[in-house]
Amino acid sequence: MKMVTFNAFRTIGMPNVRYIKPDLMFQESDSIQEADICLFPETWQVPALVYGWKKAIFPSIESLQLGFSKIEMTRALWTVAKEHVPYTEILANTATNRAAILDTFPFPFVAKEVRNSMGRGTFLIENEEEFYAYADTNSVLYIQSYLENDGKDIRICVIGDDVYASYWRIGLEGEFLHNVAKGGELCYDFIPPEAINLVRDVARKLNINHAGFDVMISDGKLYILEFNVLFGNQGLKTQGLSVEQAIYHYIQNQFHHPFPTSPLASKKTIS
């Protein structure tokens, strides 16, 4: 099975994989078209690969396109699990909409940049000054209700067609964000099975096959905060898990069929 990857870091150790720098995609068109599957393309590459060259890709086109923007992600989550999404407003950044946000959301509330990850671009807004500072640097207002919680959330990683791993992320005392990149600690015990089941169901409905879902429990209810397609591996490596091998096995099972199916001509007919 021939594979090309556009992200060498995400495919370290996989056999029969050739790395092609994304910017050289069209110069390397022959190699790409000969490949059975293309791994980890950047979002801008997807239309040419899928619609033009009809290539199989991993992660899925749904994973890449929905994961690119919190706006599209949230709207997709509304279609399959709206009751598990924090109350969210997505509005053009106008004076009228700024006023509407302040009339709708009590302090504190959460404001996000539509394209960011690892805790970057997520802000706890505690007063009007902080809101206007956020609004002055974002063309779209992405605002969510603040969820009361006990200082932790759950990272649930989907690889292929099922949940691969999960762990708690426990924030530093007094910190709003729980991300490992922001100093959060990890705990692998007592992951609620209902959280696993929720993410599994959502991922299958949206055809998400590579993502880290962030789930929070607030007032006894599960909420999906977002998912990141290029999620961090630190929490998995600590467990001795190999994401690359899990991806490779999934691809082999999903896209590679070493034994041909029985030809129709071999079927017996009844006269």
N, C-alpha and C positions, 0 to 999 in steps of 0.2 A: 504494500500500500504506500503510495507516494503522497507526502504531505509537505506543504510549505507553511511557514509561520512568518507572521509580520511582527512578532514580539518574542524575541529570543529568550528573555527572562522567564516568560510564562511557560516555556516548553523545554526547559533544561532537562536533559536526560532522556528525552523521547527519541526512539530510533526512527530512522528513515525520514527525518525532518530537515528541510533546507530553509535557512533563514533568508528572507528577502526584505531589504529595507523598504518600508512603505512608499517612500518617495520614488523608488525605482520600479514600481508595479508595472508600468506600461513598457519599460525597457525589458522587463523580464516576463513579458506576456506568454512566451512559448512555454517556459517552465511552469507558470501558473496554470495554463490550460491543460498541461499534461498531468497535473496533480489531481489526486482523488478528492482532496479536501484542503481548504485554506483555513489556517488557525489564527485567531486573534487579529483580524483586520481592524484598522481604525474605522471609525464611523463613516468617514468620507469615502472609503474604499468600497463599502458594502453595495451601493447601487450598481457599480460597474461589475463587481464580482458575481452578484446574484442575478441581476436582471440582464446584464450584457453577456457575460461568459457562462452563466448558468452553473456556477460553482457551488458545491456544498461548502458551508462555512461552519466554524465553531468559534465562539458561542453562536447560538441561533440568531437570526436576524431580529427576532423579537427582543432578545436579551440586549443586543447592541443598540437598537433604535430606541427602545423604551428607557434603557439605562443612560442614554446620552443626555436626557433632559428631565429634570424633576417635574416639569409641567406634563409632559407626555406620560411619564411614569405614574403620576398621581391620577390622571384621567383614566388610565388603564386600570389602576387599582380600584377606582370607583366602580368600574363595570363588574368586577368579580368579588369585591370584599369591601364595599363602601363603609359598612358598619365598623370595620377595623382600621379605618384611616382617620387620623385626627382631623377635626374640623379645619378645613383649608379654604382660603380664598386666593384665587389667581387672577390678578387684575393688571390692566395697563397702568403705568405710572403717571397718573394725572392728578391734578389738585383735588378734583372731586373724589377720586378713588382713595387718595391719601386720607381725606377727611372721613370717608366711609369706613376705612380700616380702623381709625381711632374711635369711631362711634360703635363699631362692632366688637372689637377685641378689648377686653380688660387687660391691664398690665398685671404680670408680665405675659408676653406672647412671643412666639418664635418667628423669625424672619430668615429666609434662605435665599441664597443665590441659586439660580436654576441649573447651573452647571458647575458642580464642585463636589468633593468627596473628602473622606477621612476627617470629617469635622470642620474642614475649611468651608467658609461661606455659610455657616449656621450661627445665628446670633440670638441670644436671649435679650429681648427688648423690654426694658423696665421703665422707660419714660419717653416722652415725645421727642426729646433731643436725640436719643439713640435711634428712634424710628426714622427721623428725618435724615440722620447721617446715613442710615442704610438706604433710604429711598433716593438720596442724592447720587448714589453710585450704582443703581440698578434700574434697568428700563422696565422690568416687570416686577410687580409686587407679589411675592409668594409668601403668604402669611398663614401660620398654623396656631391653633390654640396650644397653650402650654399644658402639658400633662403632669400632674402631680405624680411623683414616683419615689422610690426608696434609693435613688442614686445608682441605679444600674439598668442595663438593658441586655437583650440576648442577641448575639450574632448567630444566625442560622445559615449555613453554607449549602447551597444546592450545586451539585455537579451531576450532569447528565439528567436522568429522569427521577432523581430522588434526593433527599437530604443526605449530605455526606458527613457533616459534623456540626456541632453547636457548642456554644459556651457563653457564660455570663461575662459582660464587661462592666466592671465596677469602677465608677468614677472616683477621683480624688475628693477628699472632704471639701465640700463647698463648691465643687466644680459643676458646671452645667453639662458639659460633654463627657461621655464615657469612653470615647475612642481610645484604643491602645496608643495611637499616634499622639494623643493628648495626655498620656500618662495613666490611662485606665489599667486596672489589674484584671486578670483572667481567673475564672472559676469554671470548672467543667462538671460540677455536681448539680443534681436535681433540676435538670432542664424540664420544664412542664411539657408533657407529651402533647397537650392541646396546641402549644405554640408550634411544635414540629409539624403537627397535622395541618395547621392553618397555612404555614409556608409551603408545605408539599402541595396542598390543594391549589393555592394561588399560582405557584410556579407551573404546575401542569396546565392549568387553564390558560395561562398567558404564554406557554411554551418557553419559559425561562429555563435554560439549562446550564448556566454558570453565573452565579450571583451570591453575594452575601447580603441576606435580609437582616435589617435591624428591627427588632421587635421589643416593645415596651409593655409592661403591665402597669396599668393605672386604674385605681379604684376597682380592682378585680377583673378588668377587661383587657384583652389583647389588642395592641395597635401596631400596625406595620408603619414604621417611620419612613423607610425608603429601602431601596436595595442598590448595591454597587456591583457592577459587572467585574471590574478589576479590583476585587477586594483584597485586603492585606492577608498574607499567609502566616503571620507570626503566631497567631493563636492555634494554627493547625500544626506548624512545625514543632511547637512546644509539646504537642501530643505525639510527635513522631510520625505524622501523617504526610503522605506525598500527594499533593494535589496533581502534579504532573502525571503520575502513574494512574490516578483515578480518571483523569481526562483521557489518557491513552486507552485505557480499557474500555471506557464508554464509546470512544470513537471506533475502536475495533469492533465492538458489538453492534453499533448502530449503523456504520457505513461500510464495513468490510465483510463480505460474504464469501469465504474461501471455497465453499462447495456449491456447485450449481444446482438449481432446483431441477426436478425431473421434467424433461421435455414433454410437451403436450402430446407428441406423437407416440409416447410410450404408454399412454392411457388406453386401457382396453375399452372396446366399444361393444355394445350389445346389439345384435341384429335380430 
